[in-house]
Amino acid sequence: RDGPFRLFFFSREEPRIHVHVAHPDGEAKFWLSPIVHLATSTGLSPKQITEAQLVVQAHLKEIQDAWQHHFGG
């Protein structure tokens, strides 16, 4: 968690590294490679999407480590 954002991923989704970011107003999905960029979003304003992306970038190493720990490889 970071402020109003909650970051997570699903165990049985596609293998490409990504993270979901939930917010009380909606949700976004970000690809992490080759750079952090928006995949999809619902319910979030452009400002909230930018804030969510900044949260992902701030926690990128932690997210990548969690992905590797969970999925291996």
N, C-alpha and C positions, 0 to 999 in steps of 0.2 A: 504494500500500500504506500501511496505517496499522495498526501492531501486527499482530494475526493476521488482519486484514481486507484483502481485495483488492477494489478497485472496478473495474467494467468495464461496458460495454454492447455489444450485438450490432449489427452493421451492418444486418441485414435483419429487424429486429423492428419493432414498431409505432412510429409517429411521435411519440407522446406522450412528453415528456421524462421519463426515468426512469434509474435506475442499479441494477445488480446488485451485491450485496456477498457475496463468498465468504468462508467461514471454514472451518477444518478440520472443524468439526462439521456444517456445512450451508451454506445460502445464503438470501438474502432479496432481494427486489426492492422498491424504493421509488420512488413517484411523487415528483417534485420540485415540481410545481405543482398547485394554488396554494400548497400548503405541503408540506413533506416528510412523507410518510406511507407506511406499509407497504402494499404491494400483495399480496405473497405471501411465504411463508417455508417452508422445509423443514429440519428437523433442528436448528434453533436454539432455545435456551431463551428465555423471556421476557427474561431479563437480557441475553443475547447480542443479541437483537433491539433492545433499548434502546441497547446499546453501539454496534451497527451504525448505528442512526439518528443517534446523536450524531456518529459519524465522518462520515456523509453531511452532516450540518448543518455540521460544522467545515470541510468541503471543498466546500461548495455552489457557491461562485463558480468554483472550479477545475473542477468537474464541468460546470457550465453552459457555461463557456468551451470545454472540450474537446468538448462536444456540438455547440456552434455551429460550431467549427472542423471537426469531422468531418462533420456533416450539413448545415451551411450554414443560412442563414435566421435 
